């Protein structure tokens, strides 16, 4: 297994793309910690940990809200303690918040929540990992097709994901020599998750029409489509890839 002995943190790993990433990294032998926020996510998180334990894998779920400035240290210290290690090899900044509304309806609260979770938390989670990540470590961020697509009603969300891509490039340069890590991002198109299905019938109908036109498969993405790329970026064979934004949208949007 290519990640045997590695320690990984996946933020927002209880469900959806995050859970797929947790499973994929674990399958390759990594010890994986992930956080969750809500009571409903706790149920999913506990089930995921039990599933991995049943497969003789090491995993731990940590209650922490990425909107809380204390979350990075809570997650890191809980990870080190749970696995009895002094390092964290892989950080996947997956946790994110969404909100779709016309510009006229954007409020300060909406702006603040999305910026706190999608940008601020990524910055300070990455900052907090630096004392613990060894040379050869991996930092992987989750962006979105919304960063580049110019979709109506996504002013704040699109801005947060564009920020993630900018951070990725800066950190690849800034942290590469100093820490010996690579920094990359995944830019997924629509992926079939609970969040995707909760977008409402009008949005889903519009997206399904778009999905039918996608060159690679004429379908919505799956969590495995994204998790497989994250796992590649976490492995030694991705050692020559850094500062890259990998667009995984089946060809819905060429960038």
C-alpha positions in Angstrom: 0.0 0.0 0.0 1.5 3.3 -1.2 0.6 5.3 1.9 1.5 2.7 4.6 2.6 4.4 7.8 1.6 7.9 6.6 -0.7 10.1 8.8 -3.3 12.2 7.1 -5.9 14.9 8.2 -9.0 15.5 6.0 -11.1 18.4 7.1 -14.8 17.9 6.7 -14.4 14.2 6.1 -17.6 12.7 7.5 -19.6 12.7 4.3 -19.6 13.5 0.6 -16.3 14.1 -1.1 -14.5 14.2 2.2 -15.6 10.7 3.2 -14.5 9.4 -0.2 -11.1 10.9 0.4 -10.9 9.4 3.9 -11.7 5.9 2.5 -9.3 6.2 -0.4 -6.3 7.4 1.7 -7.1 4.7 4.3 -7.3 2.0 1.6 -3.7 2.9 0.7 -2.6 2.4 4.3 -2.7 5.9 5.7 -3.9 6.6 9.3 -6.6 9.2 8.8 -8.1 11.8 11.1 -11.1 13.9 10.0 -13.4 16.4 11.7 -17.1 16.8 11.7 -19.4 19.5 13.0 -23.2 18.7 13.3 -25.0 16.0 15.2 -26.1 14.4 11.9 -22.5 14.4 10.8 -21.4 12.7 14.0 -23.6 9.8 13.1 -21.9 9.6 9.7 -18.5 10.1 11.2 -18.9 7.3 13.7 -20.2 5.0 11.0 -17.2 5.8 8.8 -14.7 5.2 11.6 -16.4 1.9 12.4 -16.3 0.8 8.8 -12.6 1.5 8.6 -11.9 -0.2 11.9 -13.8 -3.3 10.6 -11.3 -3.3 7.7 -8.4 -3.1 10.2 -7.6 0.5 9.3 -6.7 3.3 11.8 -9.1 6.3 11.8 -10.4 8.9 14.2 -13.2 11.4 14.0 -12.8 14.8 15.8 -15.5 17.2 16.7 -14.4 20.7 15.5 -16.0 23.5 13.5 -13.6 25.0 10.9 -15.3 28.4 11.5 -13.7 28.3 15.0 -10.2 29.7 15.2 -9.3 27.0 17.7 -10.2 24.2 15.3 -6.8 23.7 13.6 -5.0 23.1 17.0 -7.9 20.9 18.3 -7.7 18.7 15.2 -3.9 18.5 15.1 -3.4 17.7 18.7 -6.2 15.1 18.7 -4.6 13.5 15.6 -1.1 13.3 17.2 -2.6 11.8 20.4 -4.8 9.3 18.7 -2.1 7.8 16.5 0.7 8.4 19.0 2.9 10.2 16.4 4.8 13.4 16.2 4.2 14.2 12.5 1.4 14.7 10.0 2.3 13.8 6.4 -0.8 14.8 4.5 -3.3 17.6 4.9 -6.4 17.7 2.8 -8.3 21.0 3.2 -11.7 19.7 2.1 -14.2 21.3 4.5 -16.3 24.0 2.9 -19.6 25.9 3.1 -21.9 26.9 0.3 -24.6 29.4 -0.3 -26.2 30.4 -3.6 -28.1 33.7 -3.9 -28.2 36.7 -6.1 -25.8 39.5 -5.4 -28.7 41.7 -4.2 -29.5 39.2 -1.4 -25.9 38.6 -0.1 -25.6 39.5 3.5 -22.7 40.2 5.7 -23.4 37.0 7.7 -23.4 34.9 4.5 -20.1 36.5 3.4 -18.5 36.0 6.7 -19.5 32.4 7.1 -18.2 31.4 3.7 -15.0 33.4 4.0 -14.3 32.0 7.5 -14.8 28.3 6.5 -13.6 28.3 2.9 -10.6 30.7 3.1 -9.6 31.7 6.6 -9.8 28.1 7.9 -7.7 26.9 5.0 -5.0 29.5 5.7 -4.8 28.8 9.4 -5.2 25.0 9.2 -2.2 25.0 6.8 -0.2 27.4 9.0 -0.9 25.1 12.0 0.3 22.0 10.2 3.7 23.4 9.3 5.5 22.5 12.5 4.4 18.9 12.2 4.7 18.2 8.4 7.9 16.4 7.3 9.8 17.0 4.1 8.0 15.1 1.4 4.7 16.1 2.9 1.6 16.9 0.9 -0.9 19.7 1.2 -4.0 19.3 -1.0 -6.8 21.9 -1.3 -10.3 21.5 -2.6 -11.4 24.2 -5.0 -14.5 24.1 -7.3 -15.6 24.6 -10.9 -17.4 27.6 -9.5 -14.1 29.4 -9.1 -13.9 29.7 -12.9 -17.4 29.1 -14.3 -19.0 32.5 -13.7 -22.2 30.9 -12.5 -25.0 33.3 -11.4 -25.9 33.4 -7.6 -22.4 32.3 -6.5 -20.7 35.6 -5.9 -19.2 34.8 -2.5 -18.7 31.1 -3.0 -16.9 31.5 -6.3 -14.7 34.2 -4.7 -13.7 31.8 -1.9 -12.8 29.0 -4.2 -10.8 31.4 -6.5 -8.9 32.4 -3.3 -8.1 28.7 -2.6 -6.5 28.4 -6.0 -4.5 31.6 -5.4 -3.3 30.2 -2.0 -2.3 27.0 -3.6 0.1 28.6 -6.1 1.5 30.9 -3.5 2.2 28.1 -1.0 3.7 25.9 -3.6 6.3 28.6 -4.1 6.6 29.8 -0.5 6.6 26.4 1.2 8.4 24.2 -1.3 12.0 24.9 -0.5 11.5 25.8 3.2 9.4 22.8 4.1 10.0 20.3 1.3 6.3 19.9 0.7 4.1 20.0 -2.5 0.9 22.0 -2.6 -1.8 21.3 -5.1 -5.6 21.7 -5.5 -8.4 19.8 -7.1 -11.1 21.7 -9.0 -14.1 19.4 -9.1 -17.2 19.9 -11.3 -20.6 18.7 -10.0 -20.3 15.6 -7.8 -23.2 13.4 -6.7 -23.3 14.0 -2.9 -25.9 14.9 -0.3 -25.0 18.6 -0.8 -25.5 18.3 -4.6 -28.9 16.7 -4.2 -30.0 19.2 -1.6 -29.6 22.1 -4.1 -33.2 21.9 -5.1 -35.2 20.5 -8.1 -34.7 23.6 -10.3 -30.9 23.6 -9.9 -30.7 19.8 -10.2 -32.7 19.8 -13.4 -30.4 22.5 -14.9 -27.3 20.5 -13.8 -28.6 17.3 -15.2 -28.9 18.9 -18.6 -25.3 20.1 -18.4 -24.1 16.7 -17.2 -25.5 15.1 -20.4 -23.2 17.3 -22.5 -20.0 16.4 -20.6 -17.4 14.7 -23.0 -16.1 12.2 -20.4 -19.0 10.0 -19.6 -22.1 12.3 -19.9 -22.7 12.1 -16.2 -22.3 13.8 -12.8 -19.0 13.2 -11.0 -18.6 10.7 -8.2 -16.7 11.0 -5.0 -14.3 8.4 -6.2 -13.5 10.5 -9.3 -12.2 13.2 -6.9 -10.8 10.9 -4.1 -8.6 9.0 -6.6 -6.9 12.3 -7.7 -6.3 13.3 -4.1 -4.8 10.0 -3.3 -2.4 10.3 -6.3 -1.3 13.7 -5.1 -0.7 12.2 -1.7 1.6 9.5 -3.0 5.3 9.6 -3.8 4.6 9.2 -7.5 3.2 12.8 -7.6 6.5 14.2 -6.3 7.1 16.4 -9.4 3.7 18.0 -9.3 3.2 21.2 -7.3 1.3 24.5 -7.6 -1.1 22.7 -9.9 -4.9 23.0 -10.0 -6.3 19.7 -11.4 -9.7 20.2 -13.0 -11.9 17.1 -12.6 -15.2 18.0 -14.3 -15.4 15.5 -17.2 -14.8 18.3 -19.7 -17.7 20.5 -18.5 -15.4 23.5 -18.4 -12.0 23.6 -20.1 -9.5 25.9 -18.3 
